[in-house]
Amino acid sequence: MAMYLTRFSYTPETWARMIENPEDRREAARNYIESVGGKLHGFWYAFGEHDGWNLWEAPDNVSMAAVTLAIGAGGALSSIETTVLLDVEDTIQALNRAKSIRYRPPGA
């Protein structure tokens, strides 16, 4: 299964609801990813550009996209970005395959 890193930010209205009724959102996140056969590996809040970070495992890109789309459509977030993570072995494999690609810079 592939690994994914999601960065998200809540809307001000969501933060106001969370202040009124504090809630641990890890269980909700776990349920979302498990519904497509995946696993939640971590859930963190942060200072900075994004309010939180999730580390997920999903069977494929379509499954992860479905989870991200469902969460994004819920209206609680002002932004959500998901990055596909490559393990070292996949990166080495990509580096080896890159040798056979004859790249030509623009205008060259």
Secondary structure, 3 states (H helix, E strand, C coil): CEEEEEEEEECHHHHHHHHHCCCCCHHHHHHHHHCCCCEEEEEEECCCCCCEEEEEEECCHHHHHHHHHHHHHCCCEEEEEEEEECCHHHHHHHHHHHCCCCCCCCCC
